[in-house]
Amino acid sequence: MRSTAVARKDLTQSSRTARREHARHRKLSKVSLALIGGPVILAVVAGSVFAAEVRAQHRPQRNQATAAQPDAAARKPDPNCTLLVPDNPLSARGLATPYRLVPTDPTLGPCHEANPDQSAFVEAAIVTPNGKLTLYNPLVIDKGTKPAAPTARPSVPRGSTVGIWFGFNSAELTLRASGRRDGPARGQCVNGLPGSIFGQFAYCNAPAFFRAANAQIAKGHLRIPALGRAKDGLPCPTTRDFSVVDQDGSDNVVTHYLADAHGRIAQNNAASRAALKDAARLTNRGDRHHRHNGGARSATTRAPKDLANGSDNLLLTQFIDPALGCKPFTAPDQSGDGRATSALALDELSAAARQKAPIALVPRNDPMTLVDGRSSVAKTNAYRTGADMPAVGAGADGDGAGFCTTLFSDPAGIQRVFKDKPLFEKAPSPDPAMAPNLFGFLAARANQTFTNLGCDHLLGAADPIVLTTNADGVVTGAVLTALGRTPPSTGTSAPTSPSTPSASPSTPSAGRGAGPTATNQATAPTSASASPSPATQQPQGHRYGSPTATPTLASPGRTAPDGASLHPALRYTQRPLHPRE
């Protein structure tokens, strides 16, 4: 399961790789979740960068050698970071030991966990020999720093099996040993194939965890709850429901962290919030430069920010499920005061046990399973294994064209989203800067998924979803047509009003442009090879080295809102392969 993210240009890349890079950024949208406080931090980061640029304009000229080095603050955040895995990561001590975030290539700039564009997340699930399930979210901090509060002590009963999953709010997350001992090897960690990482997804010991959990299910010790019936009369969806999946399903996690005003990170629990509050109070008490008249507070007194991973799992359990009147499979979170919460492992166990046909398994055209822009059965199976999915088999299983066809033409696919439009229009949007409600967000996400999966080329058809945007690039409407048919022109969208959330500086998103909107009408090309009319021509995107059909937008002169940049839970898109594992 991005275009608000960052762009990295490697002059040594081939033109094919450069095109893949461009397409990848359109998926980095999952990062803009409005509910998690991330936009606030984004605003702070953006403001500091802008201020640095202004200062640079008024700074005295330096010598050429110095001037040739760009200010670190003016750089866009490095999209590629590395997590240093603790020794024995599957043990109780390893779970309680913070992972450390560092840049994969230090010459491209730093990586900071408190920056929502670079935040990495870790999520663990523990199953005991008698079938008891609990969760624990190990902490991630910047290398060279300390946690803002002590980590919770996890319980891993003797004979338990631990699985760990990773999520990332930017492009490529690499796992590496933190010391002399090889933590990733000890944890049976999988980052992709040698020389070709997945991107934002990785896992440790996941196959063993799922084997143990499924064994407990077979014995009757562990029960997977029924899905229940949604408000639309259909079964509640899972992560393998075609109405939920996007270009790369079952990716990223549901973990939340807390960040204080100084960028220090803590687990999301009451003890951490109390420690951060006390630390802020003490800091402010001695802050001579921030004395107040009662009308304002020092930045040090601000409440801790909630950092979350943009994931398809988060989209399902915290947005889609509530809108449909559904409840996810949950378990106690040891790092979160024992609160019942969802997790990738639980979502996949539920999907494996309860999802009825058609079942959306990770296809071979999933951007995270490609190797050098080409499908790979080995990499697809490596990904599937980490999500408790069967290996690629015969027939249409794993076939990209079959996946696209079901997603966009089967009643169980995107048609369900449009059928449930009245329900989703009443639900909040993960990104109000992209769409004012959940329906617009899901429609825009599906619009870009069609392009990023290469469905246009695989099916020889135009994107069946036409979006209407207002002058601020906010999606205000969407129309779905049958595959192979020419989508109708959409109506003119009304200007942004106070009741319609508009794109804000704190939540950048794709689809926002500087130019005015003309007529807000567009007719999609009748085939993948057709060209849009001049009035609706959009900047071309690329899919791993091959041109993609232009996203169908009803707002001329703008970059399409990507499904990737749509949502933090939608972190989809093609990422170029990392040069080294």
N, C-alpha and C positions, 0 to 999 in steps of 0.2 A: 503497500500500500509506500519543476519547482523553481519557480523562477524568481522568487523574492530573494533567493540566496545570492551567493557570490559568484563571480566569474574568475577563473584562473586561466591565464594564458601561458602555455609552455611553448617557447619558441622552437623547441626541438620536436614538437609533435607534428605529425603529418596532417595534411588538410582533412583527412578522414577523422582523425582524432579530434581536431579542432571543431569539426561539425558535431561530433558526439558530445563534446564539452558544452557546446551551445545548447543542444537539446537537453542535456542533463540539468542545466540550471532551471529549466522550465518545470522540473519536478520538485525543486527544493521548496515548494510552497507549503508543504505540510507544516512548515515551521511557524506559520503565522497565527496559531491558535489564539483566539481572543480571550478564552476563559482563563488562561494560565498566568496572566500578568506579564507574559513575554513581551507584548507590545510596549509596555512601559519601559522595560530594559532596552528594547530596540530604540526607543526614542532617545534614551540617555546616550546610547552608543552613537546613534546618528548625530545627535547634537554635538558630541565631543569631536567627532570627525569633521563636522562642518566648522566648528570653532577652530580646529587645527588648520583647516584650509584657509580660513580668514586670516589667522595669525601669520601663516606662511606668506600671504600676499603683502603684508606690511613688515615683514622681517628684512633686515639689511641683507644685501647680497653677500653670499659666502663664496669661498673659492670654488673652482669648478669641481674638484674632487668631492667636496662636501655637498655641493648643490646637486650632484648627480645621484646622491642617495635619497630616495623618497622618504618623507617622514613616515615613521611607522604608524602614527595615528591616522594618516591619510590613506593608508592601504585598506582595501576591502578585506574583511576577515578571511583567513586562509580556510578553504573548504575541505582540506584534507588533514585530519588529525590522527594521533595514535594514542591508544590506551595502554598503559603499562599494567599488566595483569599481575596481581599479588602471587606469592608462592602459595601452593596448595589452595587454589581458589575455591575448591569444592568443600573445604572444611569450614567449621564454625569460625575459626580464626581467620581464614581467608575471606569469608563473607564479610566479616567485620572490618577488614583492612581496606581502606579506600584505594580505588584505582586512581592513577594519576594521568592527567591529560597533558600531552605534549604535541608540538607540531611534527608532522611526519617529515617535512622538509623545513628546517628552521629558517632558511633563506626567504621563505614565503611569508614569514610573519609568525606571531605567537598564536596559541590556541588557549582560549579562556572558557572555562566551564560556565561562568556566569553570563557569557554572551549567548543569547538564544540561537544565534546563527551557527554556533559551534558546540553547543551542549551535547554531551554524550550521556547515555543512560544505561544502567545495568539492572536486570530484573532476574531474580532467582526463584525457583519453586522447589520445595522439599517434600518428598513422599516417604512416609515411614513404612516399616515392614507390615504394619496393620492397616495401611491404606489411608492414614491421616495426611491431609494436604495443608501446607502452609506456604506463605510467600515471604520473601525478604529482598529488599532493594539495597544492594551494596552501594556505597557512596562513590562519587567521582569528584576529585578536586584537582586543581592545577598543581603541577609538579613544583615542589619547593614551598608549598603552603600547607596549612593545617586545617582540619575541619572546623567549621564555626561552632560545632558542638560535638560532644562524644557520640560515636556511633552506638546504636542499640546492640546488645549482645544477642546473637541468634542462638537458637537451640536446634541442633542437628542430632537427633537420637541415633544411637548405634544401629547400624544396618540400613540407615536411610539413603536415598538416592537424590542427589542434587543436580538440577539442570540450571543453566544460566543463559540468558539471552541479552543481546545488546541492541540499542537504537542510537541514532545519530541525527542531529538536526541540520547537517550539511551534506557534503557529497560522499567522501570516502573515509571510513573509520578502519584503521589497522590495529590489530592486536599484537603486542610485543611483551616479552618477559621484562619484569621490573628489576630483576637482579640476576645473580649467578644461576639460581634455579630457574628452570624453564616452566613458568607458571602456565602458559597456554598449552604446553605439552602435557603437563600433569593434569590439567583440567579437560583434556580431550577437546580443545577449542578448535573451531572451524571458522575460517575467515573467508572461505571461497576455495578456489583451486590455486596451486602454486603459480604466482605471477598474474592472477586474475581474481581479485577479491570481489565479494558481493557488492559492497558499497556501504550502505548504512546498516546492514544486518550482519550479525555473527552470533555464534552460540558456543557453549561449552557443555559437553556431556549430555546434550539434548536427547540423542537416540537412547542412551541408557535410562534417562529419566522416563521417557515415554514407554519404554519396555516395562519398567517397573510399575508405572501407573496403570498401564493396560493389563498387567498381570493382576493387580489389585482389583481392577474392574471385573475381570473374569471370575475372580474368587468371590465377588460380591462385597468386598470390604470397602470399595470406593464406588460411589454412585454418582453418575452424571445426571443432573436434573433435566427434566423435560424442557423443551424450548418454550412451550406455552403458545398461545394464540395471540397474534397481533391485532391491533384495532381494525386492520383491513381484512380480517378473517383468515389470513394466511399464517403459516407457522412463523414464529419469530425468526429473524435471520441470524446466520452465523458468519464467521469470517470466510466461509466457503460458499456463501450464497451469492449468486450472480448479480443480485441487486446491491451488494455491498462492495465487491471486489473492484479494483482499478487496475492500473497497468502492472503493479507488483503487489499482490496480496500477501497477507500474513507477514508484514514487515514492521519492525520497530516495536516498542513496548509501551506500557501504561505507567511507568515510573514517574513520580514527582519528586523534586528536590526543592529546598529552600535556599535562597541566596540573599545575603545581607547587602548593605549599601557599599561595602568594601570588596564585594566579589567573593566572599567566603561562602562555602557550601555546607549544608547540613541535610540530614534526612528529614523527611516530612512527618514529624511527630510532635507531641505536646512538649516534651523535654527540650527539643531543639528550638521550638518557638519561644519558650520561656528563656532559654539561654541567649537567644538572639535579641530578645526584648531587653533583657538585663544589660547585655553588652552595649546596646544602643543607648540605653539610659545613662550608663556610666560614661560612655564616650561623649555624649552631648553635655553632660554635667561639667566636664573639663574642657569643653570646646570654647575657648575664649573668643574665637572669631565668628561664632554664631550665636551671639546673645540676641534674644528676641523680645518683642514688645507684646507678645501674646497673639499676634495676628499671623504668625508663620512659625514653622518648626524647622529645625535643622535637618539636613538630609540624613544625618545619622540616626534620627528617630523614626525614620520610615519603617513600616512593617516589612518583614522579609518578603521577597518576591517568590512566587511559585513558578518553578521551571518544570516544563513537561515536554515529553517527546512527541513529535508529530507522528502519529501512527494510525494505521487503519483500525487497530484494536481500540484505540481511544475514541476514534470517530464512531465506531459501532456501539461501544458500551456507554459512552457519555453523551452521545447526541442522537444516533438513530434509534437505539433501544428506548430511551425515554419518550421520543416522539411517537413510537408505535405502541407504547404501553408494555414494553418487554423488560425483562430483567436478565442480566448476564450471570454466568456461573462465577461465583466468588469463593474466596478462601481468606482466612485471617492473615493479615500482613504483620509479621513480627517486627518489622522496622517502622510500622505505622500504628503503634498502640493497639495492635490486634484487630484493627478495623477490617471488615469484610471488603475485599476489593477484587477487581478483575485482573487478569494478567494474560500475556500471550499464551503461556502454557495451558491455562484453563480454557481460553477461547478455542485453542486447537483440539483439546480433548473433547470439548463440547461439540465442535464441528465434526470431528471424526465419528463421534457416536450418534449424533442426531441429524446431521444434514441429509436431506433427501435429494434425489436427482432432480435437476442437473446439479452436479457437484463441481465447484470451481477449484480445481487444483492448479498450482503454479505451472504456467505453460512455458514452452521452450522459447517463446519470444518475450518473456519477462526481461526487462532491461538488466536486472541484477543477475540474471543467469546467462547472459551472453558472454562469449569470449571473443574479443577483438571484433565485436559487431556481428558475430555469427552465433547461431543457436548451438548449445552444447548439452547433450543428454547428461554427461557426467556432472556438469555444474548444476543443472536443473535438479538432478537427483540429490546432490549435496545440499542444496537449499531445501528441498522437500523433506529430507531426513531430519533437518532441524525443526520442522514444523509438524512432525508426525503424519506426513503424507506418504502414500505409496509411491514407489519408483515409477518412472515413465514406462508405460506399457504399449501394447499394440493398438491399432485403430486410431481414433481421434484423440486419445489421451496425450496431452502435452502439445497437441497440434495448435499452432497459433491461429490459423484460419477458423478452426472449429471453436476455439475460445472466443474469438471476436464475434462469430456468428451467434453463438448462444447469448453472449453479453448484450448484443445490440438488437437481436430479433426475437429472442424467446420471451414469453410473458414473465418468466422468472427473473429476467435480467433488468436492464435499465427501464423497461416498461413499467415495472413495479414502482419505481421512483416517481414516474410521471402519474401513475394511477393514484399514488398516495400524496400527490401534490398538496391537497388541502391540509393534510396532517403535517407535512414538512414545512409548509409556509407558516405554520403557527409556531414552529420550533426555532430556537436561536441558531444563528450561523456560527460555525467555528471561526470564520473570518468575516466580520461585518464590512471590512474594506473591499471584499470581493463580492459578497452578496448579502442582502439584508436578512436572509432567512436560510434555513437548512436546505430547502428545495433548490434555490438558486445556486447554492454552493455545490450540491451533489450534481446538478445538471452541468455546471461548468467543469467539474472534475471529470465527469463522463465524456464531455466534449473533448478534453485534452487527452484522455486515456485512448480514445479512438486513434489519435495521431501518434501517441507515444508507443503504442503497441504495433504500429504499422498496419492497422486494420485497413487503411485506405488502399495500400498496395496489395495486401493479402486477399482482399475481397473485391478490389477494383470498383470501389464505391466511395461516394462522398460521405463526409461526416453527417450522420443523420440528425445531429443535435445542433440547432441554430440558437445562439444566444443573443439577447438584446441587452445592451448596456446603456447607461446614462452618460452624461458629460464627464462624470468622475470615474468612468470605467467600472462602475458597480453593475453587476448582473441583475437586471430587473425582470427578465422573462426568458423563457426557453420553449422551444418547439421541437418535438420528436416526430420524425417521419420514418416510414419503412425503408429499410436498406435498398438502395438501387433507385429510389425515387428522388426527384429533385425537391429539396426542402423548400417550403414556401417562404416568401419574404415576411419578415416580422414587422410589427407595427412600430411606430415611433415611440420611444421611451420618454416619459415625462422627465423634466429636469429634477435634479436632486432637491428634495424638500427636507425640512427639519425632521419629518417623520421617517425619512429614508436614510439609514446610515450611509455615510459617504466614506471614501477612502481617507484615512488619516495618516499623518506623517509617522505616527508610531507603529503603524502596521502596513509596511510597504507590500505591494502585491503586483503581480503581473497583470496586465490589462489596464494599467493606469498610464495615461500619457499626458503630454502637455498640450496637444492640439485640441481644438474644440470639436465636438461631435457634430456631424453634418445632419443626415436624415435618419440615422439609426436604423437603416434598412439594408438588408443584404440578401442575395440569393446565392446559395451554395452551388458550386460547380456540379454538373451532372455526373462526373466521373472523377477518378483520382487524377486523371491527366488534364482535365479541363482547367482553365485559368479563371479566376474570379474577375469580375469587371473592374475597371480602373477605380471606380468609386468605392469598391470594397476590398481593394488589394491590401493584404496584410504582410508584415515582414515574414519571410520564410523561416521556418524552423527546420531542424535536421534530426534524424533519428539514426544514431550510430553510423554515420557515414553515408546514409542515403537520404535524399531530400524527403521531407514529409509533406503531406497535404497541409495547406494553410488552415489553421483552426478557424472554424466558421463563426464569425462574430458579426453581430448586427451593428457594430460601431466602427465606421471607417477610420483608418489612420491610427489604429491602436494595436498594440501587441495583445494577443489573445490571453485571457486569464488562464493560466494553466491549472490543470488538475493538480499539478505538483505544487504550484505555489498557492494553491487553493488551500492547502490545509496541512496543518502540522500533522494531521493524521494522515495526510496524503503525501507521503514523501516519495512520490514516484517519479521516476524518470530515468533516463539512461545516464549512467555515470561512466566516464572513461575508465579504462583499467589502470590500476596503479602499477607503476613500473617495477615495483619490488614488493614482495610479500613480507 
